[in-house]
């Protein structure tokens, strides 16, 4: 086989390898899920449906998880002044991991009128995987504390995961994941987001480029070897 044909074959193989990596690599999946909350309040039971969005931002060996409500849930018979209401929630982990992740957030930054659906601020927590694999994040129990009372809202429609994330444990093994709440709102954006195909595409494109560069280097080596062999004859 001539060196030109060898070069063409090597370049084609590198391109196919890059395409295979692109097609086989897993992508995180995030979607907004409607959650039917049944709330136990000091003045009786209430219900509300809110679309829930869960996002992840990679940070060190873990992820900053942020949970968002697109509609208000429950309500108060009296006005809640600024800072009077504090929310928290749990996120159920599934797939390669199990247990719950606690997420917390700031108190209301403006007064909430009486008998008005309470808009929950974004809640955040830190998730550190202890086992590699695909982990799901599903809305759990919402807790609202206000004026010395506690309201708990529990999903009753068995909602599906709002986020599915492929994670890698820093230790390379283990059987469970660790999760802890914290923060006072949504993440500021530090780190690399891993909740959509576009970010994965950038990373995979870089990897594919590396494969192609390796192929080009091999082609140059074959060309040089052919020329040296020809000169030595």
LINPEJO-V317791 format. One line per field, one symbol per residue. psi: psi as a letter, one per 20 degrees, with the letter a starting at -180 (. if undefined). A space follows every 10 residues. Layout:
psi=???
//
This chain:
psi=prhghggggg ggggghgghg gghhpqpqpp qppppopopo rijrqrqqpp pppprqppoc jbqopppqpi qqqarqiqpo rpjippqrrq ppqacirrbq ppqrarrpjq qoqqkppopp rpqqrppopi pqappqoppb ppppppljrp pppppijmqr qippppqpph ijbrirqqqq rrrkaqqijq apqljqhggh hgghhgghhg ghhgghhhgh gggghgghhh hi.
//
